[in-house]
Amino acid sequence: MTRERKIRMTPADICDFVNEASKCDFDVKISHNHYIVNAKSVLGVMGLDFRAILTLKYTGHSDEFERYVNTLATA
């Protein structure tokens, strides 16, 4: 099952976000418009527009990752 969340990040959040995503043993992707990046890639995440609300999609479950995502969630 793929979960989808709307998040907002700042450039200062990149390292923490990538570290949390990298702990997951499932796919984690972030998108804005038609641009989709691997959330475990620092360079990919750095290329996003942080002024926009981002769409986070992931295919597994981790309580730790869920808690972290809740701190970034827009609603």
Predicted model as a PDB file, atoms N, CA, C, CB and O in Angstrom, pLDDT in the B-factor column:
MODEL        1                                                                  
ATOM      1  N   MET A   1       0.841  -1.185   0.000  1.00 85.00           N  
ATOM      2  CA  MET A   1       0.000   0.000   0.000  1.00 85.00           C  
ATOM      3  C   MET A   1       0.886   1.249   0.000  1.00 85.00           C  
ATOM      4  CB  MET A   1      -0.957  -0.002   1.224  1.00 85.00           C  
ATOM      5  O   MET A   1       1.802   1.364   0.814  1.00 85.00           O  
ATOM      6  N   THR A   2       0.616   2.157  -0.892  1.00 92.00           N  
ATOM      7  CA  THR A   2       1.364   3.404  -0.967  1.00 92.00           C  
ATOM      8  C   THR A   2       0.660   4.466  -0.139  1.00 92.00           C  
ATOM      9  CB  THR A   2       1.521   3.869  -2.433  1.00 92.00           C  
ATOM     10  O   THR A   2      -0.537   4.707  -0.291  1.00 92.00           O  
ATOM     11  N   ARG A   3       1.429   5.095   0.740  1.00 95.00           N  
ATOM     12  CA  ARG A   3       0.901   6.211   1.532  1.00 95.00           C  
ATOM     13  C   ARG A   3       1.351   7.511   0.887  1.00 95.00           C  
ATOM     14  CB  ARG A   3       1.378   6.132   3.024  1.00 95.00           C  
ATOM     15  O   ARG A   3       2.432   7.591   0.304  1.00 95.00           O  
ATOM     16  N   GLU A   4       0.506   8.526   1.000  1.00 96.00           N  
ATOM     17  CA  GLU A   4       0.828   9.837   0.444  1.00 96.00           C  
ATOM     18  C   GLU A   4       0.572  10.889   1.500  1.00 96.00           C  
ATOM     19  CB  GLU A   4       0.002  10.128  -0.836  1.00 96.00           C  
ATOM     20  O   GLU A   4      -0.485  10.903   2.131  1.00 96.00           O  
ATOM     21  N   ARG A   5       1.545  11.775   1.694  1.00 96.00           N  
ATOM     22  CA  ARG A   5       1.416  12.866   2.659  1.00 96.00           C  
ATOM     23  C   ARG A   5       1.888  14.160   2.011  1.00 96.00           C  
ATOM     24  CB  ARG A   5       2.228  12.568   3.954  1.00 96.00           C  
ATOM     25  O   ARG A   5       2.771  14.142   1.153  1.00 96.00           O  
ATOM     26  N   LYS A   6       1.317  15.258   2.408  1.00 97.00           N  
ATOM     27  CA  LYS A   6       1.762  16.584   1.979  1.00 97.00           C  
ATOM     28  C   LYS A   6       2.658  17.139   3.079  1.00 97.00           C  
ATOM     29  CB  LYS A   6       0.543  17.546   1.689  1.00 97.00           C  
ATOM     30  O   LYS A   6       2.281  17.169   4.250  1.00 97.00           O  
ATOM     31  N   ILE A   7       3.853  17.578   2.681  1.00 97.00           N  
ATOM     32  CA  ILE A   7       4.808  18.088   3.665  1.00 97.00           C  
ATOM     33  C   ILE A   7       5.381  19.419   3.201  1.00 97.00           C  
ATOM     34  CB  ILE A   7       5.941  17.071   3.903  1.00 97.00           C  
ATOM     35  O   ILE A   7       5.282  19.799   2.035  1.00 97.00           O  
ATOM     36  N   ARG A   8       5.974  20.099   4.146  1.00 95.00           N  
ATOM     37  CA  ARG A   8       6.704  21.338   3.858  1.00 95.00           C  
ATOM     38  C   ARG A   8       8.051  21.220   4.556  1.00 95.00           C  
ATOM     39  CB  ARG A   8       5.905  22.627   4.340  1.00 95.00           C  
ATOM     40  O   ARG A   8       8.123  20.881   5.737  1.00 95.00           O  
ATOM     41  N   MET A   9       9.120  21.504   3.813  1.00 94.00           N  
ATOM     42  CA  MET A   9      10.479  21.445   4.356  1.00 94.00           C  
ATOM     43  C   MET A   9      11.214  22.735   4.055  1.00 94.00           C  
ATOM     44  CB  MET A   9      11.250  20.244   3.779  1.00 94.00           C  
ATOM     45  O   MET A   9      10.827  23.510   3.180  1.00 94.00           O  
ATOM     46  N   THR A  10      12.277  22.943   4.798  1.00 92.00           N  
ATOM     47  CA  THR A  10      13.203  24.030   4.522  1.00 92.00           C  
ATOM     48  C   THR A  10      14.536  23.400   4.117  1.00 92.00           C  
ATOM     49  CB  THR A  10      13.366  24.984   5.768  1.00 92.00           C  
ATOM     50  O   THR A  10      14.751  22.215   4.369  1.00 92.00           O  
ATOM     51  N   PRO A  11      15.417  24.153   3.506  1.00 92.00           N  
ATOM     52  CA  PRO A  11      16.735  23.590   3.181  1.00 92.00           C  
ATOM     53  C   PRO A  11      17.463  23.054   4.423  1.00 92.00           C  
ATOM     54  CB  PRO A  11      17.599  24.651   2.498  1.00 92.00           C  
ATOM     55  O   PRO A  11      18.253  22.116   4.314  1.00 92.00           O  
ATOM     56  N   ALA A  12      17.209  23.627   5.578  1.00 93.00           N  
ATOM     57  CA  ALA A  12      17.842  23.154   6.813  1.00 93.00           C  
ATOM     58  C   ALA A  12      17.368  21.759   7.217  1.00 93.00           C  
ATOM     59  CB  ALA A  12      17.567  24.130   7.941  1.00 93.00           C  
ATOM     60  O   ALA A  12      18.041  21.077   7.990  1.00 93.00           O  
ATOM     61  N   ASP A  13      16.215  21.331   6.702  1.00 94.00           N  
ATOM     62  CA  ASP A  13      15.656  20.009   7.032  1.00 94.00           C  
ATOM     63  C   ASP A  13      16.228  18.878   6.181  1.00 94.00           C  
ATOM     64  CB  ASP A  13      14.154  20.036   6.870  1.00 94.00           C  
ATOM     65  O   ASP A  13      15.991  17.709   6.486  1.00 94.00           O  
ATOM     66  N   ILE A  14      16.968  19.193   5.131  1.00 94.00           N  
ATOM     67  CA  ILE A  14      17.384  18.185   4.155  1.00 94.00           C  
ATOM     68  C   ILE A  14      18.142  17.029   4.795  1.00 94.00           C  
ATOM     69  CB  ILE A  14      18.244  18.824   3.089  1.00 94.00           C  
ATOM     70  O   ILE A  14      17.772  15.871   4.599  1.00 94.00           O  
ATOM     71  N   CYS A  15      19.183  17.313   5.547  1.00 94.00           N  
ATOM     72  CA  CYS A  15      20.007  16.229   6.103  1.00 94.00           C  
ATOM     73  C   CYS A  15      19.203  15.329   7.025  1.00 94.00           C  
ATOM     74  CB  CYS A  15      21.201  16.804   6.860  1.00 94.00           C  
ATOM     75  O   CYS A  15      19.292  14.105   6.929  1.00 94.00           O  
ATOM     76  N   ASP A  16      18.419  15.921   7.918  1.00 96.00           N  
ATOM     77  CA  ASP A  16      17.603  15.106   8.822  1.00 96.00           C  
ATOM     78  C   ASP A  16      16.596  14.273   8.040  1.00 96.00           C  
ATOM     79  CB  ASP A  16      16.874  15.994   9.840  1.00 96.00           C  
ATOM     80  O   ASP A  16      16.394  13.096   8.340  1.00 96.00           O  
ATOM     81  N   PHE A  17      15.963  14.880   7.038  1.00 97.00           N  
ATOM     82  CA  PHE A  17      14.967  14.162   6.256  1.00 97.00           C  
ATOM     83  C   PHE A  17      15.588  12.973   5.530  1.00 97.00           C  
ATOM     84  CB  PHE A  17      14.303  15.100   5.255  1.00 97.00           C  
ATOM     85  O   PHE A  17      15.061  11.862   5.593  1.00 97.00           O  
ATOM     86  N   VAL A  18      16.697  13.199   4.846  1.00 97.00           N  
ATOM     87  CA  VAL A  18      17.354  12.120   4.101  1.00 97.00           C  
ATOM     88  C   VAL A  18      17.822  11.021   5.056  1.00 97.00           C  
ATOM     89  CB  VAL A  18      18.553  12.670   3.288  1.00 97.00           C  
ATOM     90  O   VAL A  18      17.715   9.837   4.735  1.00 97.00           O  
ATOM     91  N   ASN A  19      18.334  11.401   6.216  1.00 97.00           N  
ATOM     92  CA  ASN A  19      18.748  10.395   7.203  1.00 97.00           C  
ATOM     93  C   ASN A  19      17.575   9.539   7.648  1.00 97.00           C  
ATOM     94  CB  ASN A  19      19.385  11.068   8.417  1.00 97.00           C  
ATOM     95  O   ASN A  19      17.702   8.319   7.744  1.00 97.00           O  
ATOM     96  N   GLU A  20      16.441  10.159   7.918  1.00 97.00           N  
ATOM     97  CA  GLU A  20      15.255   9.397   8.340  1.00 97.00           C  
ATOM     98  C   GLU A  20      14.744   8.505   7.216  1.00 97.00           C  
ATOM     99  CB  GLU A  20      14.139  10.350   8.799  1.00 97.00           C  
ATOM    100  O   GLU A  20      14.398   7.348   7.452  1.00 97.00           O  
ATOM    101  N   ALA A  21      14.695   9.032   5.998  1.00 97.00           N  
ATOM    102  CA  ALA A  21      14.225   8.235   4.859  1.00 97.00           C  
ATOM    103  C   ALA A  21      15.165   7.066   4.589  1.00 97.00           C  
ATOM    104  CB  ALA A  21      14.101   9.113   3.603  1.00 97.00           C  
ATOM    105  O   ALA A  21      14.718   5.980   4.219  1.00 97.00           O  
ATOM    106  N   SER A  22      16.457   7.285   4.771  1.00 97.00           N  
ATOM    107  CA  SER A  22      17.442   6.234   4.505  1.00 97.00           C  
ATOM    108  C   SER A  22      17.338   5.062   5.472  1.00 97.00           C  
ATOM    109  CB  SER A  22      18.832   6.810   4.568  1.00 97.00           C  
ATOM    110  O   SER A  22      17.791   3.961   5.157  1.00 97.00           O  
ATOM    111  N   LYS A  23      16.761   5.276   6.617  1.00 97.00           N  
ATOM    112  CA  LYS A  23      16.566   4.195   7.589  1.00 97.00           C  
ATOM    113  C   LYS A  23      15.455   3.237   7.164  1.00 97.00           C  
ATOM    114  CB  LYS A  23      16.246   4.776   8.964  1.00 97.00           C  
ATOM    115  O   LYS A  23      15.359   2.127   7.686  1.00 97.00           O  
ATOM    116  N   CYS A  24      14.623   3.657   6.228  1.00 97.00           N  
ATOM    117  CA  CYS A  24      13.477   2.853   5.789  1.00 97.00           C  
ATOM    118  C   CYS A  24      13.923   1.785   4.803  1.00 97.00           C  
ATOM    119  CB  CYS A  24      12.396   3.746   5.152  1.00 97.00           C  
ATOM    120  O   CYS A  24      14.770   2.038   3.946  1.00 97.00           O  
ATOM    121  N   ASP A  25      13.352   0.588   4.923  1.00 96.00           N  
ATOM    122  CA  ASP A  25      13.679  -0.491   3.989  1.00 96.00           C  
ATOM    123  C   ASP A  25      12.649  -0.571   2.861  1.00 96.00           C  
ATOM    124  CB  ASP A  25      13.756  -1.836   4.730  1.00 96.00           C  
ATOM    125  O   ASP A  25      12.444  -1.631   2.270  1.00 96.00           O  
ATOM    126  N   PHE A  26      12.007   0.560   2.571  1.00 97.00           N  
ATOM    127  CA  PHE A  26      11.022   0.643   1.499  1.00 97.00           C  
ATOM    128  C   PHE A  26      11.276   1.922   0.712  1.00 97.00           C  
ATOM    129  CB  PHE A  26       9.565   0.608   2.062  1.00 97.00           C  
ATOM    130  O   PHE A  26      12.029   2.790   1.153  1.00 97.00           O  
ATOM    131  N   ASP A  27      10.643   2.037  -0.460  1.00 97.00           N  
ATOM    132  CA  ASP A  27      10.830   3.206  -1.311  1.00 97.00           C  
ATOM    133  C   ASP A  27      10.180   4.442  -0.702  1.00 97.00           C  
ATOM    134  CB  ASP A  27      10.260   2.945  -2.702  1.00 97.00           C  
ATOM    135  O   ASP A  27       9.067   4.386  -0.178  1.00 97.00           O  
ATOM    136  N   VAL A  28      10.899   5.557  -0.784  1.00 98.00           N  
ATOM    137  CA  VAL A  28      10.383   6.847  -0.327  1.00 98.00           C  
ATOM    138  C   VAL A  28      10.690   7.849  -1.437  1.00 98.00           C  
ATOM    139  CB  VAL A  28      11.026   7.290   1.065  1.00 98.00           C  
ATOM    140  O   VAL A  28      11.850   8.037  -1.805  1.00 98.00           O  
ATOM    141  N   LYS A  29       9.659   8.486  -1.965  1.00 98.00           N  
ATOM    142  CA  LYS A  29       9.799   9.453  -3.061  1.00 98.00           C  
ATOM    143  C   LYS A  29       9.165  10.781  -2.666  1.00 98.00           C  
ATOM    144  CB  LYS A  29       9.152   8.911  -4.363  1.00 98.00           C  
ATOM    145  O   LYS A  29       8.195  10.816  -1.909  1.00 98.00           O  
ATOM    146  N   ILE A  30       9.715  11.865  -3.183  1.00 97.00           N  
ATOM    147  CA  ILE A  30       9.133  13.192  -2.994  1.00 97.00           C  
ATOM    148  C   ILE A  30       8.896  13.780  -4.376  1.00 97.00           C  
ATOM    149  CB  ILE A  30      10.064  14.124  -2.123  1.00 97.00           C  
ATOM    150  O   ILE A  30       9.712  13.614  -5.283  1.00 97.00           O  
ATOM    151  N   SER A  31       7.773  14.466  -4.524  1.00 95.00           N  
ATOM    152  CA  SER A  31       7.493  15.080  -5.814  1.00 95.00           C  
ATOM    153  C   SER A  31       6.915  16.475  -5.639  1.00 95.00           C  
ATOM    154  CB  SER A  31       6.535  14.210  -6.621  1.00 95.00           C  
ATOM    155  O   SER A  31       6.325  16.824  -4.617  1.00 95.00           O  
ATOM    156  N   HIS A  32       7.117  17.245  -6.688  1.00 92.00           N  
ATOM    157  CA  HIS A  32       6.500  18.560  -6.835  1.00 92.00           C  
ATOM    158  C   HIS A  32       6.229  18.712  -8.313  1.00 92.00           C  
ATOM    159  CB  HIS A  32       7.416  19.733  -6.272  1.00 92.00           C  
ATOM    160  O   HIS A  32       7.141  18.624  -9.135  1.00 92.00           O  
ATOM    161  N   ASN A  33       4.973  18.941  -8.649  1.00 89.00           N  
ATOM    162  CA  ASN A  33       4.537  18.929 -10.049  1.00 89.00           C  
ATOM    163  C   ASN A  33       4.899  17.576 -10.649  1.00 89.00           C  
ATOM    164  CB  ASN A  33       5.194  20.101 -10.868  1.00 89.00           C  
ATOM    165  O   ASN A  33       4.457  16.549 -10.132  1.00 89.00           O  
ATOM    166  N   HIS A  34       5.677  17.540 -11.708  1.00 90.00           N  
ATOM    167  CA  HIS A  34       6.033  16.267 -12.346  1.00 90.00           C  
ATOM    168  C   HIS A  34       7.461  15.848 -12.029  1.00 90.00           C  
ATOM    169  CB  HIS A  34       5.854  16.368 -13.852  1.00 90.00           C  
ATOM    170  O   HIS A  34       7.969  14.896 -12.621  1.00 90.00           O  
ATOM    171  N   TYR A  35       8.104  16.532 -11.120  1.00 93.00           N  
ATOM    172  CA  TYR A  35       9.481  16.240 -10.742  1.00 93.00           C  
ATOM    173  C   TYR A  35       9.462  15.295  -9.541  1.00 93.00           C  
ATOM    174  CB  TYR A  35      10.269  17.553 -10.414  1.00 93.00           C  
ATOM    175  O   TYR A  35       8.986  15.673  -8.471  1.00 93.00           O  
ATOM    176  N   ILE A  36       9.970  14.076  -9.702  1.00 96.00           N  
ATOM    177  CA  ILE A  36       9.959  13.061  -8.646  1.00 96.00           C  
ATOM    178  C   ILE A  36      11.397  12.686  -8.316  1.00 96.00           C  
ATOM    179  CB  ILE A  36       9.139  11.800  -9.077  1.00 96.00           C  
ATOM    180  O   ILE A  36      12.191  12.407  -9.215  1.00 96.00           O  
ATOM    181  N   VAL A  37      11.739  12.679  -7.016  1.00 97.00           N  
ATOM    182  CA  VAL A  37      13.093  12.325  -6.604  1.00 97.00           C  
ATOM    183  C   VAL A  37      13.055  11.249  -5.523  1.00 97.00           C  
ATOM    184  CB  VAL A  37      13.847  13.569  -6.098  1.00 97.00           C  
ATOM    185  O   VAL A  37      12.073  11.099  -4.796  1.00 97.00           O  
ATOM    186  N   ASN A  38      14.145  10.517  -5.445  1.00 97.00           N  
ATOM    187  CA  ASN A  38      14.343   9.545  -4.384  1.00 97.00           C  
ATOM    188  C   ASN A  38      14.631  10.321  -3.096  1.00 97.00           C  
ATOM    189  CB  ASN A  38      15.508   8.544  -4.730  1.00 97.00           C  
ATOM    190  O   ASN A  38      15.575  11.109  -3.044  1.00 97.00           O  
ATOM    191  N   ALA A  39      13.830  10.102  -2.073  1.00 97.00           N  
ATOM    192  CA  ALA A  39      13.984  10.852  -0.819  1.00 97.00           C  
ATOM    193  C   ALA A  39      15.232  10.462  -0.057  1.00 97.00           C  
ATOM    194  CB  ALA A  39      12.779  10.645   0.060  1.00 97.00           C  
ATOM    195  O   ALA A  39      15.581  11.116   0.926  1.00 97.00           O  
ATOM    196  N   LYS A  40      15.911   9.416  -0.484  1.00 97.00           N  
ATOM    197  CA  LYS A  40      17.146   8.982   0.175  1.00 97.00           C  
ATOM    198  C   LYS A  40      18.378   9.602  -0.475  1.00 97.00           C  
ATOM    199  CB  LYS A  40      17.254   7.460   0.142  1.00 97.00           C  
ATOM    200  O   LYS A  40      19.508   9.272  -0.112  1.00 97.00           O  
ATOM    201  N   SER A  41      18.161  10.500  -1.435  1.00 96.00           N  
ATOM    202  CA  SER A  41      19.244  11.155  -2.166  1.00 96.00           C  
ATOM    203  C   SER A  41      19.339  12.627  -1.760  1.00 96.00           C  
ATOM    204  CB  SER A  41      19.025  11.027  -3.693  1.00 96.00           C  
ATOM    205  O   SER A  41      18.414  13.402  -2.002  1.00 96.00           O  
ATOM    206  N   VAL A  42      20.446  13.003  -1.151  1.00 95.00           N  
ATOM    207  CA  VAL A  42      20.629  14.400  -0.744  1.00 95.00           C  
ATOM    208  C   VAL A  42      20.559  15.317  -1.952  1.00 95.00           C  
ATOM    209  CB  VAL A  42      21.971  14.587  -0.014  1.00 95.00           C  
ATOM    210  O   VAL A  42      19.886  16.347  -1.910  1.00 95.00           O  
ATOM    211  N   LEU A  43      21.248  14.956  -3.029  1.00 94.00           N  
ATOM    212  CA  LEU A  43      21.244  15.816  -4.220  1.00 94.00           C  
ATOM    213  C   LEU A  43      19.856  15.925  -4.827  1.00 94.00           C  
ATOM    214  CB  LEU A  43      22.220  15.283  -5.263  1.00 94.00           C  
ATOM    215  O   LEU A  43      19.460  17.005  -5.267  1.00 94.00           O  
ATOM    216  N   GLY A  44      19.106  14.821  -4.858  1.00 94.00           N  
ATOM    217  CA  GLY A  44      17.753  14.870  -5.390  1.00 94.00           C  
ATOM    218  C   GLY A  44      16.857  15.789  -4.584  1.00 94.00           C  
ATOM    219  O   GLY A  44      16.130  16.611  -5.143  1.00 94.00           O  
ATOM    220  N   VAL A  45      16.911  15.648  -3.271  1.00 95.00           N  
ATOM    221  CA  VAL A  45      16.064  16.464  -2.394  1.00 95.00           C  
ATOM    222  C   VAL A  45      16.464  17.935  -2.482  1.00 95.00           C  
ATOM    223  CB  VAL A  45      16.162  15.971  -0.931  1.00 95.00           C  
ATOM    224  O   VAL A  45      15.605  18.815  -2.414  1.00 95.00           O  
ATOM    225  N   MET A  46      17.759  18.210  -2.633  1.00 93.00           N  
ATOM    226  CA  MET A  46      18.225  19.600  -2.726  1.00 93.00           C  
ATOM    227  C   MET A  46      17.666  20.318  -3.950  1.00 93.00           C  
ATOM    228  CB  MET A  46      19.744  19.639  -2.765  1.00 93.00           C  
ATOM    229  O   MET A  46      17.584  21.546  -3.963  1.00 93.00           O  
ATOM    230  N   GLY A  47      17.283  19.564  -4.975  1.00 92.00           N  
ATOM    231  CA  GLY A  47      16.774  20.164  -6.202  1.00 92.00           C  
ATOM    232  C   GLY A  47      15.313  20.562  -6.140  1.00 92.00           C  
ATOM    233  O   GLY A  47      14.778  21.094  -7.113  1.00 92.00           O  
ATOM    234  N   LEU A  48      14.657  20.317  -5.017  1.00 92.00           N  
ATOM    235  CA  LEU A  48      13.228  20.622  -4.903  1.00 92.00           C  
ATOM    236  C   LEU A  48      12.980  22.101  -4.608  1.00 92.00           C  
ATOM    237  CB  LEU A  48      12.596  19.765  -3.809  1.00 92.00           C  
ATOM    238  O   LEU A  48      13.868  22.810  -4.134  1.00 92.00           O  
ATOM    239  N   ASP A  49      11.781  22.545  -4.891  1.00 90.00           N  
ATOM    240  CA  ASP A  49      11.362  23.919  -4.598  1.00 90.00           C  
ATOM    241  C   ASP A  49      10.783  23.942  -3.186  1.00 90.00           C  
ATOM    242  CB  ASP A  49      10.310  24.442  -5.653  1.00 90.00           C  
ATOM    243  O   ASP A  49       9.658  23.488  -2.976  1.00 90.00           O  
ATOM    244  N   PHE A  50      11.523  24.455  -2.230  1.00 89.00           N  
ATOM    245  CA  PHE A  50      11.103  24.431  -0.829  1.00 89.00           C  
ATOM    246  C   PHE A  50      10.047  25.479  -0.498  1.00 89.00           C  
ATOM    247  CB  PHE A  50      12.297  24.631   0.059  1.00 89.00           C  
ATOM    248  O   PHE A  50       9.554  25.528   0.629  1.00 89.00           O  
ATOM    249  N   ARG A  51       9.698  26.311  -1.466  1.00 91.00           N  
ATOM    250  CA  ARG A  51       8.610  27.262  -1.238  1.00 91.00           C  
ATOM    251  C   ARG A  51       7.255  26.592  -1.434  1.00 91.00           C  
ATOM    252  CB  ARG A  51       8.743  28.468  -2.177  1.00 91.00           C  
ATOM    253  O   ARG A  51       6.223  27.135  -1.038  1.00 91.00           O  
ATOM    254  N   ALA A  52       7.264  25.414  -2.044  1.00 93.00           N  
ATOM    255  CA  ALA A  52       6.026  24.713  -2.384  1.00 93.00           C  
ATOM    256  C   ALA A  52       5.729  23.606  -1.372  1.00 93.00           C  
ATOM    257  CB  ALA A  52       6.117  24.124  -3.801  1.00 93.00           C  
ATOM    258  O   ALA A  52       6.607  23.152  -0.638  1.00 93.00           O  
ATOM    259  N   ILE A  53       4.481  23.196  -1.358  1.00 95.00           N  
ATOM    260  CA  ILE A  53       4.102  22.012  -0.599  1.00 95.00           C  
ATOM    261  C   ILE A  53       4.520  20.801  -1.428  1.00 95.00           C  
ATOM    262  CB  ILE A  53       2.552  21.992  -0.275  1.00 95.00           C  
ATOM    263  O   ILE A  53       4.217  20.728  -2.619  1.00 95.00           O  
ATOM    264  N   LEU A  54       5.202  19.868  -0.813  1.00 96.00           N  
ATOM    265  CA  LEU A  54       5.739  18.701  -1.492  1.00 96.00           C  
ATOM    266  C   LEU A  54       4.871  17.486  -1.210  1.00 96.00           C  
ATOM    267  CB  LEU A  54       7.186  18.439  -1.058  1.00 96.00           C  
ATOM    268  O   LEU A  54       4.232  17.403  -0.161  1.00 96.00           O  
ATOM    269  N   THR A  55       4.848  16.545  -2.143  1.00 96.00           N  
ATOM    270  CA  THR A  55       4.106  15.301  -1.966  1.00 96.00           C  
ATOM    271  C   THR A  55       5.098  14.187  -1.662  1.00 96.00           C  
ATOM    272  CB  THR A  55       3.254  14.964  -3.231  1.00 96.00           C  
ATOM    273  O   THR A  55       6.021  13.929  -2.434  1.00 96.00           O  
ATOM    274  N   LEU A  56       4.893  13.540  -0.537  1.00 97.00           N  
ATOM    275  CA  LEU A  56       5.726  12.437  -0.101  1.00 97.00           C  
ATOM    276  C   LEU A  56       4.957  11.143  -0.299  1.00 97.00           C  
ATOM    277  CB  LEU A  56       6.160  12.610   1.376  1.00 97.00           C  
ATOM    278  O   LEU A  56       3.824  11.019   0.165  1.00 97.00           O  
ATOM    279  N   LYS A  57       5.560  10.177  -0.983  1.00 97.00           N  
ATOM    280  CA  LYS A  57       4.927   8.870  -1.185  1.00 97.00           C  
ATOM    281  C   LYS A  57       5.893   7.792  -0.722  1.00 97.00           C  
ATOM    282  CB  LYS A  57       4.525   8.653  -2.683  1.00 97.00           C  
ATOM    283  O   LYS A  57       7.085   7.833  -1.027  1.00 97.00           O  
ATOM    284  N   TYR A  58       5.361   6.824   0.021  1.00 97.00           N  
ATOM    285  CA  TYR A  58       6.194   5.715   0.481  1.00 97.00           C  
ATOM    286  C   TYR A  58       5.364   4.447   0.554  1.00 97.00           C  
ATOM    287  CB  TYR A  58       6.823   6.029   1.855  1.00 97.00           C  
ATOM    288  O   TYR A  58       4.146   4.487   0.728  1.00 97.00           O  
ATOM    289  N   THR A  59       6.051   3.320   0.418  1.00 95.00           N  
ATOM    290  CA  THR A  59       5.362   2.053   0.224  1.00 95.00           C  
ATOM    291  C   THR A  59       5.402   1.123   1.425  1.00 95.00           C  
ATOM    292  CB  THR A  59       5.941   1.356  -0.939  1.00 95.00           C  
ATOM    293  O   THR A  59       4.964  -0.022   1.321  1.00 95.00           O  
ATOM    294  N   GLY A  60       5.904   1.571   2.542  1.00 95.00           N  
ATOM    295  CA  GLY A  60       5.986   0.724   3.725  1.00 95.00           C  
ATOM    296  C   GLY A  60       5.578   1.486   4.966  1.00 95.00           C  
ATOM    297  O   GLY A  60       4.994   2.566   4.886  1.00 95.00           O  
ATOM    298  N   HIS A  61       5.897   0.904   6.128  1.00 94.00           N  
ATOM    299  CA  HIS A  61       5.549   1.554   7.388  1.00 94.00           C  
ATOM    300  C   HIS A  61       6.701   1.447   8.374  1.00 94.00           C  
ATOM    301  CB  HIS A  61       4.276   0.935   7.985  1.00 94.00           C  
ATOM    302  O   HIS A  61       7.319   0.393   8.522  1.00 94.00           O  
ATOM    303  N   SER A  62       6.973   2.548   9.038  1.00 95.00           N  
ATOM    304  CA  SER A  62       7.943   2.621  10.125  1.00 95.00           C  
ATOM    305  C   SER A  62       7.404   3.645  11.118  1.00 95.00           C  
ATOM    306  CB  SER A  62       9.392   3.012   9.603  1.00 95.00           C  
ATOM    307  O   SER A  62       7.159   4.794  10.752  1.00 95.00           O  
ATOM    308  N   ASP A  63       7.220   3.240  12.363  1.00 96.00           N  
ATOM    309  CA  ASP A  63       6.710   4.170  13.374  1.00 96.00           C  
ATOM    310  C   ASP A  63       7.620   5.385  13.517  1.00 96.00           C  
ATOM    311  CB  ASP A  63       6.568   3.463  14.725  1.00 96.00           C  
ATOM    312  O   ASP A  63       7.144   6.512  13.651  1.00 96.00           O  
ATOM    313  N   GLU A  64       8.921   5.153  13.488  1.00 97.00           N  
ATOM    314  CA  GLU A  64       9.884   6.249  13.627  1.00 97.00           C  
ATOM    315  C   GLU A  64       9.760   7.233  12.467  1.00 97.00           C  
ATOM    316  CB  GLU A  64      11.319   5.699  13.702  1.00 97.00           C  
ATOM    317  O   GLU A  64       9.766   8.446  12.676  1.00 97.00           O  
ATOM    318  N   PHE A  65       9.647   6.712  11.245  1.00 97.00           N  
ATOM    319  CA  PHE A  65       9.504   7.576  10.075  1.00 97.00           C  
ATOM    320  C   PHE A  65       8.177   8.325  10.130  1.00 97.00           C  
ATOM    321  CB  PHE A  65       9.603   6.752   8.776  1.00 97.00           C  
ATOM    322  O   PHE A  65       8.127   9.509   9.795  1.00 97.00           O  
ATOM    323  N   GLU A  66       7.111   7.664  10.540  1.00 96.00           N  
ATOM    324  CA  GLU A  66       5.802   8.326  10.667  1.00 96.00           C  
ATOM    325  C   GLU A  66       5.870   9.501  11.646  1.00 96.00           C  
ATOM    326  CB  GLU A  66       4.730   7.314  11.134  1.00 96.00           C  
ATOM    327  O   GLU A  66       5.336  10.575  11.369  1.00 96.00           O  
ATOM    328  N   ARG A  67       6.526   9.295  12.783  1.00 97.00           N  
ATOM    329  CA  ARG A  67       6.655  10.387  13.761  1.00 97.00           C  
ATOM    330  C   ARG A  67       7.406  11.573  13.154  1.00 97.00           C  
ATOM    331  CB  ARG A  67       7.386   9.891  15.033  1.00 97.00           C  
ATOM    332  O   ARG A  67       7.023  12.725  13.355  1.00 97.00           O  
ATOM    333  N   TYR A  68       8.476  11.285  12.410  1.00 97.00           N  
ATOM    334  CA  TYR A  68       9.238  12.357  11.787  1.00 97.00           C  
ATOM    335  C   TYR A  68       8.398  13.084  10.733  1.00 97.00           C  
ATOM    336  CB  TYR A  68      10.520  11.799  11.156  1.00 97.00           C  
ATOM    337  O   TYR A  68       8.374  14.314  10.696  1.00 97.00           O  
ATOM    338  N   VAL A  69       7.719  12.330   9.890  1.00 97.00           N  
ATOM    339  CA  VAL A  69       6.892  12.938   8.834  1.00 97.00           C  
ATOM    340  C   VAL A  69       5.808  13.812   9.451  1.00 97.00           C  
ATOM    341  CB  VAL A  69       6.252  11.846   7.937  1.00 97.00           C  
ATOM    342  O   VAL A  69       5.470  14.854   8.888  1.00 97.00           O  
ATOM    343  N   ASN A  70       5.261  13.419  10.581  1.00 96.00           N  
ATOM    344  CA  ASN A  70       4.235  14.226  11.244  1.00 96.00           C  
ATOM    345  C   ASN A  70       4.747  15.614  11.611  1.00 96.00           C  
ATOM    346  CB  ASN A  70       3.739  13.516  12.494  1.00 96.00           C  
ATOM    347  O   ASN A  70       3.961  16.559  11.679  1.00 96.00           O  
ATOM    348  N   THR A  71       6.054  15.756  11.849  1.00 96.00           N  
ATOM    349  CA  THR A  71       6.596  17.080  12.166  1.00 96.00           C  
ATOM    350  C   THR A  71       6.657  17.977  10.942  1.00 96.00           C  
ATOM    351  CB  THR A  71       7.981  16.950  12.773  1.00 96.00           C  
ATOM    352  O   THR A  71       6.738  19.199  11.074  1.00 96.00           O  
ATOM    353  N   LEU A  72       6.619  17.385   9.747  1.00 96.00           N  
ATOM    354  CA  LEU A  72       6.691  18.141   8.490  1.00 96.00           C  
ATOM    355  C   LEU A  72       5.349  18.284   7.794  1.00 96.00           C  
ATOM    356  CB  LEU A  72       7.659  17.481   7.554  1.00 96.00           C  
ATOM    357  O   LEU A  72       5.200  19.083   6.869  1.00 96.00           O  
ATOM    358  N   ALA A  73       4.371  17.505   8.245  1.00 96.00           N  
ATOM    359  CA  ALA A  73       3.066  17.458   7.569  1.00 96.00           C  
ATOM    360  C   ALA A  73       2.371  18.816   7.594  1.00 96.00           C  
ATOM    361  CB  ALA A  73       2.165  16.403   8.224  1.00 96.00           C  
ATOM    362  O   ALA A  73       2.462  19.564   8.568  1.00 96.00           O  
ATOM    363  N   THR A  74       1.675  19.116   6.498  1.00 92.00           N  
ATOM    364  CA  THR A  74       0.983  20.402   6.398  1.00 92.00           C  
ATOM    365  C   THR A  74      -0.430  20.336   6.955  1.00 92.00           C  
ATOM    366  CB  THR A  74       0.941  20.862   4.954  1.00 92.00           C  
ATOM    367  O   THR A  74      -0.995  21.368   7.317  1.00 92.00           O  
ATOM    368  N   ALA A  75      -1.008  19.156   7.030  1.00 68.00           N  
ATOM    369  CA  ALA A  75      -2.371  19.033   7.581  1.00 68.00           C  
ATOM    370  C   ALA A  75      -2.569  17.685   8.208  1.00 68.00           C  
ATOM    371  CB  ALA A  75      -3.424  19.256   6.499  1.00 68.00           C  
ATOM    372  O   ALA A  75      -3.650  17.397   8.723  1.00 68.00           O  
TER     373      ALA A  75                                                      
ENDMDL                                                                          
END                                                                             
